Amino acid sequence: MAKKKEIRDEDILSLIKTEYVSDPKMSYRKLADNDNFPLKKIAAAGKEENWKQKRVQLGDKIFKKTMNRISTK
């Protein structure tokens, strides 16, 4: 019989982090509801790893690339 692969909280949080950082309209509460994962764990990981700052940095990076592409046309 094949062993069932166990999904670790770290793996789930990594996916949740990616979703949060890449979607500016996403909130911790929405993620908890969508992914059926404890809000407290998401909030703690977000605070510890500074997800809000990473979201801002990604937005800035996208804005700069967009402006650069526009200015080269």
Secondary structure, DSSP 8 states (H G I E B T S, - for coil): --------HHHHHHHHHHHHHH-TT--HHHHHHHHT--HHHHHHHHHHHTHHHHHHHHHHHHHHHHHHHHHH-
